[in-house]
């Protein structure tokens, strides 16, 4: 079981970097879908390992919202707009090198000093330790996407990476979350995503571009 | 200090206070298109019922009860009722004001397929319901969930005009606050996991249990979680450097919505900080210091940015950045006087900023302009609006005998007591510059000689607004004066709210 979780987490990481870095928005959305799918697999694996069946709720809701609803909406949006990303601030090669070096160092750092984030004994044993390090790494990757990318669709992808990171941390650290709370968090994410996409589309219509850098008429 | 443990009473009121506005909001969405009478009638009934429930809860809380429902998952104490009462009162004023502010023109001609008066009133009611939920919940994760929902409920109010600036402001508001608040979730998760060894599973998520574990969990976790929460809830409150969304959103929204945003929505962030950070502040000297530094920067930046604005609404929005810093500075100190002053300024700022945004809304309604340079060419025959505006200006800058003076003075005393004199001095300087900035604006608009460029032409004249609009402003202005002269009126509620924070702090 431990090996399976490690493999899933490695794939989750690769899919996250793909969703963040691939310039074709359709492919990036597919990577986001795979990333979320792997997240729900990881949650299922955790549930089986710890015999904690409330986690199935998490997995099911993650599947419905992040694998089905949100990628479908994103796809639908991209189909009607442009599928090549607005050029980000950093070029692909540079971004890729920065990211791979930085993320690996960051991951190792969190994994070594995991006690700083979670003092409990459960957090320091595998696979919680790696999972926590991965969660924070994905979180930072999402922040990087928000800072560097200019395309509105990429911004939404970045927001989802951040949220997936936090949710992975939540699953790892607080596995016994009540179902009502899980429902609250997940419905929150869906409503925010739908509203953001709706606004993105309205902005695309009003400004004729998906470049968020052009949203500066109010800046002062 | 003796802090008595209040008896808890199971009551349906904490549930009703957010279900009633939510149900009425839903009814407006369903029936609002049938006609103006439905929209206005439902909105007024819903908000009045909410106010009634809030008053009933306040009376019971002041009698020394704590209302709970569903175990301890809903928990209404003095602090919750303080917030819910303020929100309901502002809600009534804003709904009444909106009925005239959006003239027949907006209701019919400018109605966009996505925004109409139906969605407008519906969203205001839904927002108030979610706001009351945030203040009634006792679950740290649900606090995040409901707080984020209050953002989502107000986004389409910001984009109401559906033009380019409004869309841009709404997009920034939604994106930045959502990302920011996720940090608060991460902080909550860290606290939660660190608390699990010390508490039984059923109680570990409760905000009221934070005090019992405040000294038990490792200090590095507390500081990390506190930093995440300050970022998260600070974004919601609009503290510098997480304030980028605030001036856009508050300036581009319709004026009554701005009054709601500056008066109530940003206070939710302060409320969440009071529930979380204030509990840890007394045990860690670095937290009050960190918050004092952040808030002082907020005051300076907010005040300086307000000085250079020509747009009245942006000026008010930037001043909200400075004023919310006073509130959070007080709440972050973790002492009785500090929390008391912070909560007092929270209520006073709700009154003052609501008043000022409504007054500016009245100016825009009559003159059709927002820029000070353009307004200075218009002749104003609006005595009530001018009265309300100047009361707001003096109260905002903390001049006696207005309410802003009392709360700011309390805060400065608390800062002095906490050996943070430099922060008090920055606060005083900010207040003085606020006076200069807003008095200048008021002078230019209402008093200065109106230059007329074309020979023989008369300056455009703006006349007083309808009664539905000025009644709310005058009531708020009177409240600002009365609470300045007799601050003891608010004392029982503020004292109860402060003790609630402190009771959680000592664990009970």
HADDOCK unambig.tbl for C-alpha pairs under 7 A between the chains (distance, minus, plus):
assign (segid A and resid 116 and name CA) (segid B and resid 220 and name CA) 6.65 0.50 0.50
assign (segid A and resid 116 and name CA) (segid B and resid 221 and name CA) 6.61 0.50 0.50
assign (segid A and resid 117 and name CA) (segid B and resid 190 and name CA) 6.86 0.50 0.50
assign (segid A and resid 117 and name CA) (segid B and resid 221 and name CA) 6.13 0.50 0.50
assign (segid A and resid 118 and name CA) (segid B and resid 190 and name CA) 6.63 0.50 0.50
assign (segid A and resid 118 and name CA) (segid B and resid 193 and name CA) 6.79 0.50 0.50
assign (segid A and resid 118 and name CA) (segid B and resid 194 and name CA) 6.19 0.50 0.50
assign (segid A and resid 119 and name CA) (segid B and resid 194 and name CA) 6.08 0.50 0.50
assign (segid A and resid 120 and name CA) (segid B and resid 194 and name CA) 6.58 0.50 0.50
assign (segid A and resid 159 and name CA) (segid B and resid 179 and name CA) 6.83 0.50 0.50
assign (segid A and resid 166 and name CA) (segid B and resid 186 and name CA) 6.17 0.50 0.50
assign (segid A and resid 170 and name CA) (segid B and resid 189 and name CA) 6.16 0.50 0.50
assign (segid A and resid 173 and name CA) (segid B and resid 193 and name CA) 5.63 0.50 0.50
assign (segid A and resid 174 and name CA) (segid B and resid 193 and name CA) 6.07 0.50 0.50
assign (segid A and resid 181 and name CA) (segid B and resid 141 and name CA) 6.91 0.50 0.50
assign (segid A and resid 181 and name CA) (segid B and resid 142 and name CA) 6.37 0.50 0.50
assign (segid A and resid 184 and name CA) (segid B and resid 145 and name CA) 6.11 0.50 0.50
assign (segid A and resid 185 and name CA) (segid B and resid 145 and name CA) 5.89 0.50 0.50
assign (segid A and resid 188 and name CA) (segid B and resid 145 and name CA) 6.57 0.50 0.50
assign (segid A and resid 188 and name CA) (segid B and resid 149 and name CA) 6.79 0.50 0.50
assign (segid A and resid 192 and name CA) (segid B and resid 152 and name CA) 6.64 0.50 0.50
assign (segid A and resid 199 and name CA) (segid B and resid 171 and name CA) 6.31 0.50 0.50
assign (segid A and resid 203 and name CA) (segid B and resid 167 and name CA) 6.50 0.50 0.50
assign (segid A and resid 206 and name CA) (segid B and resid 164 and name CA) 6.43 0.50 0.50
assign (segid A and resid 215 and name CA) (segid B and resid 168 and name CA) 6.13 0.50 0.50
assign (segid A and resid 217 and name CA) (segid B and resid 165 and name CA) 6.99 0.50 0.50
assign (segid A and resid 218 and name CA) (segid B and resid 165 and name CA) 6.76 0.50 0.50
assign (segid A and resid 218 and name CA) (segid B and resid 248 and name CA) 6.56 0.50 0.50
